[in-house]
Structure formats: C-alpha cells, structure tokens
Amino acid sequence: MVERIDSDPAPDPQGDPLSLPLKAAGDPTRRAILTHLAQEGPARVTDIAARFDISLNAVSKHIMVLEKAGLVSRRTKWREHLIEVNLAPLHQAFRWFTDLRSIWDLRQDALQAHFEKDQTDD
C-alpha cells in the first residue's frame, strides 16, 4: 500500500502555538500513533510501524512530523530509539476549543433568552 505523506508542516512565522500541532495531528495515521503512544507508553519506531499497513519509512516520516510539532520526542537508550508522546502542545488547542465553546454557549443562551422574551410578550 502506498501512502502519500503531506510535507512537513512549515513552522509558523508568527509563532502561533496552535498551527503546527493541529496540522500534525490532522492526519489519521499520526493521530493513531499519538493514541497508541498515549495508551501504551514509549515504543520503538519498528514496533509502531508493525501496527500499520504502511512502510517503516512512511511511519518514520509521520513520526518526524510529530517530532517537529513537539507532539513526540525521541529518547535514545543504547541502540534503541524510543518515541514518547508529549500532548502538551494539544492542551493549548483544547483551551482554544474550550474558549470557542464558551462563546458559543453564551450566544445560545442569548438566543434562548430572546425567544423566551418573545413568547412572554405575546
């Protein structure tokens, strides 16, 4: 199976902390890698690759994208390279989504109050 891997996300010139991790986590294979590492702990690249129907090289490229986004780090133990998850960059995205939800909830409350006021005026 041949899988096209988007080019590495380019660093944001404005220093936006959300763009790089969101773009990196936007790929389903990379999300699966993050989920696996979060559930199972650090793993070797070859062990991660064994879980997917794509080449070791493709998995390695996905991991490099995740590394550049700060979502995983590589720890060398003797000759083994262990990949560890770091979800901290996604916490900023979670806060951003939470803020958006708060705004949405306020708008829904205002709309509901408007309709309730219209019903009592009739």
Secondary structure, DSSP 8 states (H G I E B T S, - for coil): ------------TT--TTHHHHHHHTSHHHHHHHHHHHHH--EEHHHHHTTSSS-HHHHHHHHHHHHHTTSEEEEEETTEEEEEE--HHHHHHHHHHHHHHHHHHHHHHHHHHHHHHHHHH-
